[in-house]
Amino acid sequence: RLWGMGVNTSDCLETAAGETCIATCAEGYVGKEAEVSCSNRGAFVGEGPTCMPIPCDLPGFLFAEGLQTTCGSSVAEAVRDGESCGAGCRKGYDGAYVDLFCNAPTLRFLSGATPHCAAKVCERNLPKGTGLTSDCLGKRTNQSCSVTCKRGFETVATEEESHATCLSTGAFTSSFVECSRMACGDLSATPSYEDSSLDLRLCSGLLNGQACMTMCDVGFDYNGTMPQILTCNAADDTIASSAGFVDELGLPAVNTLDCVARVCTVGVPSKRGVEHDCTGIRTLETCSAHRHAAFDYALGDEAHTLTCGPDGALHGSLPAVVPKPCPVPIFPEGVSSNCADKTIGTFCWTYCQMGYQGSPALYECMLTAATDTLPAMLELSAVAAMTTCVPDGGGTRRLGLGPGLSSSSIRPAAAA
């Protein structure tokens, strides 16, 4: 057809044979004008214009998030004069469907109610797991949220970024974040708990959230204090100050125990020839066991160190010792003795040789007292008056015996 819908032919009225005219689009239509001619037979020849109803402009609200429409997005799809379309909400959004109308010649834009779409809140597949925390609660369609580990937990596996997205299905995407409890450190390595009197075994190897008790160790008594309750609250700040432990008030742990060591009363050295400084020492203290001044170490031995154990007893061996012999002095002429190899606390006799006469004398091997200038020394000391022997003039041995003494009592073999 030469004249289609919406063609304005007013310029072609009264056009004579052999003349031309311009056909345009009528009001409410758009298209390119065309020149046609009137033939000798009185008919128009040529290609008339193609006119289309004027399209309505799309309002900006049709491009809002969550909105979908049948109103087209290009000129070819545009809604034209007299046509209608609709707008509604996409999946994951709530709102009413509205109808829109195109009255192009008058308004040139779609008329009708403005649609409103509100994103729905995601309520399914919220991130959860041991030690996980997030800000996903209340997030709506297409919104994202962060997923991290709580205080006291650390990330052990992250396959993707630590976030989740609210989908139009009402569920969150998976975050793939895994957390594990942080471990507390060595409490005994902190300055406040570097004390050998404390029993910290119950606080070893604890994880965040676990509790323990510090006590006085075996061999120590509480001095007006009680066992301390601690909780592992491992995090960067508490790890640095108190190995991750906090007290019952949630403050970094500080030792409050006062533990007094017990005195060791068992195993105090009593071996002959051994002296010590062990009296009154307390748990974990040490003392020395060494030879008495009147004794020597045997077999190359030396002083031994003893330790006061938690059981109240001294632990360790005692040195091997042998008594020293008392040096035998040079007696006056005519005096003999059985005092060779006598040791501290033993006795011997001096007596007159053959051809001399006099009374025998009893001697004891003793240790002298030390002075500022001389150490204690062994010596034979006369219990009573020393022996004085004088020649008897007749060549026979004569002894002056005191009461209760016989000649057999001063024989060398019978001396103590």
Secondary structure, 3 states (H helix, E strand, C coil): CCCCCCEECHHHCCCCCCCEEEEEECCCEECCCEEEEECCCCCEECCCCCCEECECECCHHHHCCCEEECCCCCCCCCCECCCEEEEEECCCEECCCEEEEECCCCCCEEECCCCCCEECECCECCCCCCCEEECCCCCECCCEEEEEECCCEEEEEECCCCEEEECCCCEECCCCEEEEECECCCHHHCHHHCCCCEECHHHCCCECCCEEEEEECCCEEECCCCCEEEEECCCHHHHHHHCCEECCCCCECCCCCCEEECECCECCCCCCCEEECCCCCECCCEEEEEECCCEEECCCCCCEEEEECCCCEEECCCCCEEECECCCCCCCCCEEECCCCCECCCEEEEEECCCEEECCEEEEEEECCCCCCCCCCEEEEECCCCCCCEECCCCCCEECCCCCCCHHHHCHHHCC
